[in-house]
Amino acid sequence: MIIDDSATVRNYHIKLLNSFDGISIEEAEDGMDALEKSFLSVEPIELFLVDVEMPTMDGYAFTKEIRKVDKYKSTPIVMITGKESEENKRVAFESGANLYNIKPMKPEILESYIKLFVLKE
């Protein structure tokens, strides 16, 4: 699931992910939207790509909330943000994120995450 309030960023990630066969891509505009869609999803989400700064519910709050849900306790969460500081990294990891990347996400990095977490190659 791609969670970002910017349609441009979501579309960028979708374009990169569309090169993988058999991947279902969900998207959400903010953390609250993502929580609702995660609960309603028939198949569990296998990877969350999460922006930090979003309206309604930011990436940190989303991460804390989704970690309370049994089926998502160990689902990989990658924070993708324009905020490059040690404090932001610390908060991301304390919230439950597994990885922290600066925007824009490099295609080869995203590809390695997909192979590792989703395709399990």
C-alpha positions in Angstrom: 0.0 0.0 0.0 1.2 3.4 -1.0 0.2 6.1 1.6 0.9 9.7 0.6 -1.2 12.8 0.3 0.5 13.7 -3.0 -1.1 12.1 -6.0 2.1 12.8 -7.9 4.1 10.7 -5.4 1.6 7.9 -5.4 1.6 7.8 -9.2 5.4 7.7 -9.2 5.4 4.7 -6.9 2.6 3.0 -8.8 4.5 3.4 -12.1 7.6 1.8 -10.5 5.5 -1.0 -9.0 3.6 -1.8 -12.2 6.7 -3.4 -13.6 6.2 -6.3 -11.3 3.8 -9.0 -12.3 1.2 -10.2 -9.8 1.4 -7.3 -7.4 -1.8 -5.7 -6.3 -1.3 -2.0 -5.4 -3.5 -0.2 -3.0 -3.2 3.5 -2.3 -4.4 5.9 0.4 -4.3 9.7 0.8 -3.5 9.7 4.5 -3.1 7.5 7.5 -6.8 7.3 8.4 -7.7 6.4 4.8 -4.9 3.7 4.9 -6.2 2.3 8.2 -9.7 1.9 6.8 -8.5 0.3 3.6 -6.2 -2.0 5.5 -9.1 -3.2 7.7 -11.4 -3.7 4.7 -8.7 -5.5 2.5 -9.6 -9.1 1.8 -5.9 -10.0 1.4 -3.5 -8.7 4.0 -1.2 -5.8 2.9 2.3 -7.1 2.4 4.2 -3.8 2.5 3.4 -0.3 3.5 5.2 2.7 1.8 4.3 5.6 4.1 4.8 9.4 3.9 5.4 11.2 7.2 3.6 14.5 6.7 0.0 14.0 5.8 -3.3 15.6 6.9 -5.8 13.8 9.2 -3.3 11.2 10.3 0.5 11.4 9.7 2.8 8.5 9.0 4.0 8.1 12.5 0.4 7.9 13.9 -0.6 5.5 11.2 2.4 3.3 11.9 1.7 3.2 15.7 -2.0 2.3 15.0 -1.4 -0.4 12.3 1.1 -2.1 14.6 -1.7 -2.7 17.1 -3.5 -4.9 14.5 -2.5 -8.5 14.9 -2.3 -9.2 11.1 0.0 -6.2 10.6 2.3 -6.4 13.6 5.2 -7.6 11.5 4.2 -6.2 8.0 7.2 -4.2 6.7 6.7 -0.5 6.8 9.0 1.8 4.8 8.8 5.5 5.7 9.5 7.6 2.6 9.8 11.3 3.4 11.5 14.6 2.5 12.5 15.0 6.2 16.2 14.1 6.5 17.1 14.3 10.2 18.2 11.9 12.9 15.2 13.0 15.0 12.7 12.1 12.3 14.4 8.7 11.8 14.3 8.0 15.5 10.6 8.8 15.7 9.9 6.7 12.6 11.7 3.7 14.1 10.1 4.2 17.6 6.7 4.3 15.8 7.3 0.9 14.3 8.8 1.6 10.9 11.3 -0.9 9.5 13.1 1.3 7.1 13.5 5.1 6.4 14.1 6.6 3.0 14.4 10.1 1.6 12.2 11.2 -1.3 12.3 10.6 -4.2 12.6 6.8 -3.7 15.2 5.4 -6.1 13.7 2.7 -8.4 16.5 0.2 -7.6 15.9 0.6 -3.9 12.1 0.1 -4.2 12.8 -2.9 -6.4 15.0 -4.4 -3.8 12.3 -3.9 -1.1 9.6 -5.5 -3.4 11.9 -8.5 -4.0 12.7 -8.9 -0.3 9.3 -8.3 1.3 6.7 -9.1 -1.3 8.1 -11.5 -3.9 10.6 -13.0 -1.4 13.3 -13.6 -4.0 
